[in-house]
Amino acid sequence: MLSRLNDFLTRHRRKFIVTGVVVGGSIFLFKYAQNKLVEMQEKQAREFLEKSRRLQHFESTEKTCNQVILGMGAELMQAIIKECSTDELLEQLKQNPPNKLELWEEMKIQSFTRLTTFIYASSMLVVALRIQLNLLGGYLYQDTTTTTDKYGKKKPGKINDDLKQQYLSLIRHFIQEDGLSELVRLIRAKVMAVMRQLPLTKPLSLADIEQLFWSLQMAINSDPSTDPCSKMAKYLLPSQLPDHLSGDMALMQKMFNETLDLLESDEASSVCSNNICRGFSLAVDAMAESYKHTISTNPSNSSEKQQQQPQDFNVNSIQIALARVIPIASTMTAKGFDSETRPQNLATSLLTFYVISDKTKVLGANVYETFSST
């Protein structure tokens, strides 16, 4: 019996070896594939959790960003109103002085300077804060993933509260120091150049207003060294870090340089320019409502047909003398941001639109993605 079994094993030895290798290899490959599958699933789970954490952190950053924009935007609008005040001119005009023509000419320049500054400055501020807060958010997210030692204990992050506050305070240069004043001087000079030849008696339609705004944009953006869209950093931030800052100055300088690069990037310039174009469109829409109101209260300004059928008149065909457009422009920018006002005034409409603009949001998301994953 044993010899027969031995003979059988001897005769089929190679078959048993091959079968053993095949079965053993199959088991090994199965175990290997199983382990790899488990590793892949664990990796996917880690990536999913990381993406979820990053998304939650980004959404939190966005909420904070929106709140900061509206708060600082309201402060900016008040600073513009103060910088381009028309109160003194209005008081003088009420006295019916002999130089009222000169006063009206100055009122023309001041009103359109303030209106244009509203549009430019608010767009620039929104773009800057989107960049700053998302860059900072990216750094803070990196802190949450790299601030544990080999024992799992939490280490202090690179971004402490003092550095965070000092970094965000850099934008104060625009509102409280020379940035806004420099922008106003540029815009005023361009407004004077464009509007100097427009007499107060010149009738303007909404199409003429659009053309006027387009001419102002072309004039303001004409010089590459002062263009507010491509040279935002020139107005928004100091030329170098202030001496009074403290803490990790190497990191602060790094963040400052990265912010400058982002502000001067083509993407940021394009977003700012797009917002400004849309801002002037909002201004035209606001003027259209005033044009309608002017005709409804002063039917003598419309054609005979419009007098007979006022409900059918086309607002685009209305023409109003520049002298009557000036108070409209001045009134539109007489008040700052106020979310409670209905309908919204121009300052509120501008900031609200810039905050929810898809292009602005994409810019912020791109900045956050870059600095949270490096």
Secondary structure, DSSP 8 states (H G I E B T S, - for coil): -HHHHHHHHHHTHHHHHHHHHHHHHHHHHHHHHHHHHHHHHHHHHHHHHHHHHHHHHHHHHHHHHHHHHHHHHHHHHHHHHHHT--HHHHHHHHT--TTHHHHHHHHHHHHHHHHHHHHHHHHHHHHHHHHHHHHHHHHHHHHHHH-B-TTS-B---S--HHHHHHHHGGGHHHHHSSHHHHHHHHHHHHHHHHHTT--TT-EE-HHHHHHHHHHHHHHHTS-TTT-TTTTHHHHHS-SS--TT--S-HHHHHHHHHHHHHHHTSHHHHHHHHHHHHHHHHHHHHHHHHHHHHHHHH-GGGS-HHHHH-GGG--GGG--EEHHHHHHHHHHHTSS---TT-SS--HHHHHHHHHHH-HHHHHHHHHHHHHHH--
